[in-house]
Amino acid sequence: MKIAMTAHSRGDLDDARKLYRDELTKNPNNELAMCWLGAIEAQQRNYLEAEQLMSKAISLGLKDESLLQNYANIFFETGRFDKALCLYSDLFEKSPDNEIAIINLATCYNELGNPKQALDLVERALKKRPSSAIIVTGK
């Protein structure tokens, strides 16, 4: 796993993908391998496989915040804003200073036709952190 994660962190996604798959062949319930392989699949826009991997990791008990963020991102990227909204809301409740969750949650509200709630959320976040580049730019 360590070698796979190193390859992943340096951007060698093909090597990391192979190493995560090798790990899952040896240990089919390795939640972290599922999580990070799912993240790679999502980056490559293989959303169905990414969703299946992350869903299984969650069902096995993985509650990692970055996994949940990546899982929500899959729904966001595929236009399933209602599901993304639920996950981003959970992230926001657990970690109200998670600026990425704030922006993504606000974007979901906007996409679902509630721009006032989106704006209120961003304004509240800016009051807490007026110099936050993520909140100001949305990136």
Phi, psi and chi 1 to 4 in degrees:
 res  aa     phi    psi   chi1   chi2   chi3   chi4
   1 MET       -  -39.5  -86.8  -61.7  -69.3      -
   2 LYS   -60.5  -41.6 -161.9  175.1 -147.2 -179.3
   3 ILE   -66.6  -40.8  -64.1  169.6      -      -
   4 ALA   -62.7  -44.0      -      -      -      -
   5 MET   -67.1  -34.6  -66.7  174.5   84.0      -
   6 THR   -66.0  -45.7  -60.1      -      -      -
   7 ALA   -60.4  -42.6      -      -      -      -
   8 HIS   -61.5  -46.7 -167.5  169.4      -      -
   9 SER   -67.4  -26.5   68.5      -      -      -
  10 ARG   -90.7    2.3   72.6  172.1  179.8 -101.0
  11 GLY    89.9    8.8      -      -      -      -
  12 ASP   -86.9   78.1 -172.4   -7.0      -      -
  13 LEU   -68.9  -35.6  -59.5 -175.6      -      -
  14 ASP   -64.2  -45.0  -69.9  -25.6      -      -
  15 ASP   -65.3  -45.0 -164.1   28.2      -      -
  16 ALA   -61.8  -43.5      -      -      -      -
  17 ARG   -57.5  -47.1  178.9 -172.6  -80.9  136.0
  18 LYS   -61.4  -44.1 -179.8 -167.2  175.4  -47.5
  19 LEU   -67.1  -39.2  -68.1  164.7      -      -
  20 TYR   -64.4  -42.0  -71.7  134.4      -      -
  21 ARG   -63.1  -41.3  -71.2 -168.5 -169.6  -74.5
  22 ASP   -59.0  -43.3  -70.2  -11.4      -      -
  23 GLU   -61.7  -41.8  175.7   62.5   26.5      -
  24 LEU   -70.1  -26.6  -72.9  170.3      -      -
  25 THR   -67.1  -41.0  -61.1      -      -      -
  26 LYS   -77.4  -39.9  -70.0 -176.5 -104.3  174.2
  27 ASN  -131.6   84.0  -59.2  -56.5      -      -
  28 PRO   -62.7  -15.4    1.1   -1.5      -      -
  29 ASN  -107.9   24.1  -70.7  -29.6      -      -
  30 ASN   -75.0  101.6 -175.8  -37.9      -      -
  31 GLU   -62.0  -38.9  -60.6  135.8  -27.2      -
  32 LEU   -66.7  -40.7  -77.5  176.9      -      -
  33 ALA   -62.5  -40.9      -      -      -      -
  34 MET   -62.3  -45.5  -76.0  177.3 -145.8      -
  35 CYS   -58.8  -52.4  168.1      -      -      -
  36 TRP   -75.1  -32.0  -65.9  116.8      -      -
  37 LEU   -65.6  -40.1  178.8   57.6      -      -
  38 GLY   -61.0  -38.7      -      -      -      -
  39 ALA   -63.4  -41.5      -      -      -      -
  40 ILE   -64.5  -44.9  -70.1  172.9      -      -
  41 GLU   -61.0  -38.5  -64.6  -59.3  -18.3      -
  42 ALA   -65.4  -42.1      -      -      -      -
  43 GLN   -59.3  -34.2  -88.8 -175.8  -72.2      -
  44 GLN   -87.7    5.9  -58.5  -65.0  -45.7      -
  45 ARG    65.5   26.4  -60.4 -166.0 -171.6  -66.3
  46 ASN   -93.0   68.5  -60.8  -35.8      -      -
  47 TYR   -65.6  -37.2  -65.5  118.7      -      -
  48 LEU   -63.3  -47.6 -179.3   59.4      -      -
  49 GLU   -64.6  -41.2 -173.2  167.6   -7.4      -
  50 ALA   -60.0  -45.6      -      -      -      -
  51 GLU   -62.0  -42.5 -177.2  178.9  -17.7      -
  52 GLN   -63.8  -43.8  -69.5  169.7  -15.3      -
  53 LEU   -63.3  -47.3  -74.0  160.7      -      -
  54 MET   -69.9  -37.1  -70.0 -173.9 -173.4      -
  55 SER   -61.6  -42.0  177.8      -      -      -
  56 LYS   -66.2  -41.7 -174.9  170.5 -179.1 -174.8
  57 ALA   -59.9  -41.2      -      -      -      -
  58 ILE   -66.1  -42.4  -70.2  168.6      -      -
  59 SER   -64.7  -25.0   73.5      -      -      -
  60 LEU   -84.6   -4.4  -69.3  169.7      -      -
  61 GLY   113.3   -0.3      -      -      -      -
  62 LEU   -71.6  127.1 -170.4   62.4      -      -
  63 LYS  -122.0   20.8  -57.6  -76.3 -172.5 -128.1
  64 ASP   -59.2  133.2 -177.9   81.6      -      -
  65 GLU   -62.2  -38.0 -165.5  170.9  -59.4      -
  66 SER   -69.4  -33.4   61.0      -      -      -
  67 LEU   -63.0  -47.7  164.3   68.4      -      -
  68 LEU   -62.6  -37.8  -64.1  174.9      -      -
  69 GLN   -62.7  -47.4 -179.2   86.6   37.5      -
  70 ASN   -64.2  -38.9  -72.3  -29.2      -      -
  71 TYR   -63.9  -45.5 -169.0   50.9      -      -
  72 ALA   -61.7  -38.5      -      -      -      -
  73 ASN   -60.8  -33.9  -68.6  -14.8      -      -
  74 ILE   -60.7  -46.8  -67.9  168.0      -      -
  75 PHE   -65.7  -39.0  -65.1  113.9      -      -
  76 PHE   -61.6  -50.3 -176.0   87.6      -      -
  77 GLU   -65.0  -26.1  -67.8  -66.9  -34.1      -
  78 THR   -98.0   11.6   56.8      -      -      -
  79 GLY    76.4   14.5      -      -      -      -
  80 ARG   -96.5   70.1  -66.2  178.3  -75.6  169.6
  81 PHE   -66.3  -28.8  -62.3  109.3      -      -
  82 ASP   -64.7  -43.2   52.9  -20.3      -      -
  83 LYS   -69.8  -40.9  -72.0 -173.4  177.4 -172.3
  84 ALA   -61.1  -41.7      -      -      -      -
  85 LEU   -57.5  -44.0  179.5   77.5      -      -
  86 CYS   -60.8  -45.7  -69.4      -      -      -
  87 LEU   -69.3  -43.2  -69.4  164.8      -      -
  88 TYR   -64.6  -35.3  -71.0  136.2      -      -
  89 SER   -62.8  -43.1  -66.5      -      -      -
  90 ASP   -61.0  -44.6  -73.6  -12.5      -      -
  91 LEU   -61.7  -42.6  -78.6  167.9      -      -
  92 PHE   -64.2  -40.0  179.4   67.0      -      -
  93 GLU   -67.1  -38.7  -75.4 -165.9   23.1      -
  94 LYS   -75.0  -31.6  -68.7  174.8 -175.1  168.7
  95 SER  -143.2   78.8 -177.9      -      -      -
  96 PRO   -64.6  -10.5   15.2  -21.7      -      -
  97 ASP   -97.7    5.0  -68.5  -28.5      -      -
  98 ASN   -73.2   98.2 -179.7  -28.6      -      -
  99 GLU   -63.7  -34.8  -64.7  172.5  -17.2      -
 100 ILE   -66.8  -41.1  -66.0  170.4      -      -
 101 ALA   -63.5  -37.8      -      -      -      -
 102 ILE   -61.4  -50.2  -68.4  166.2      -      -
 103 ILE   -64.0  -44.7  -69.2  -57.4      -      -
 104 ASN   -66.6  -38.2  -68.9  -17.3      -      -
 105 LEU   -63.5  -45.7 -178.9   56.6      -      -
 106 ALA   -61.2  -41.0      -      -      -      -
 107 THR   -63.8  -39.4  -56.2      -      -      -
 108 CYS   -62.2  -45.9  -75.3      -      -      -
 109 TYR   -55.6  -44.9  -78.1  132.9      -      -
 110 ASN   -63.2  -46.6 -167.0   56.9      -      -
 111 GLU   -64.0  -29.7  -69.0  -68.6  -28.3      -
 112 LEU   -88.8   10.9  -68.5  168.7      -      -
 113 GLY    87.1   22.3      -      -      -      -
 114 ASN  -125.5   67.8 -163.0  -20.5      -      -
 115 PRO   -65.2  -28.5   21.3  -29.9      -      -
 116 LYS   -64.8  -44.3 -178.4  173.2  178.3   -2.6
 117 GLN   -64.7  -37.0 -163.9  163.8    2.7      -
 118 ALA   -62.5  -47.4      -      -      -      -
 119 LEU   -64.6  -42.2 -175.5   58.2      -      -
 120 ASP   -58.4  -43.1  -71.2  -13.8      -      -
 121 LEU   -63.3  -45.7 -177.7   62.3      -      -
 122 VAL   -65.7  -41.4  170.9      -      -      -
 123 GLU   -63.0  -41.8  -74.6  174.9  -14.2      -
 124 ARG   -62.1  -41.6  -78.5 -162.9  -32.4 -101.1
 125 ALA   -65.4  -39.5      -      -      -      -
 126 LEU   -67.7  -31.4  -80.3  171.4      -      -
 127 LYS   -63.9  -37.4  -76.8 -179.7 -174.3  172.6
 128 LYS   -74.0  -38.0  -76.1  174.9  126.3  176.3
 129 ARG  -137.9   75.5  -66.9 -175.6  171.8 -160.2
 130 PRO   -64.1  -18.9   16.0  -23.2      -      -
 131 SER  -103.9   13.7   62.0      -      -      -
 132 SER   -71.9  117.4  168.1      -      -      -
 133 ALA   -64.2  -37.2      -      -      -      -
 134 ILE   -64.4  -46.2  -68.2  173.0      -      -
 135 ILE   -69.5  -40.9  -65.1  170.8      -      -
 136 VAL   -66.7  -42.7  171.0      -      -      -
 137 THR   -95.9  -20.0   64.9      -      -      -
 138 GLY    76.7   15.8      -      -      -      -
 139 LYS  -133.2      -  -64.2  177.3 -175.6  175.3
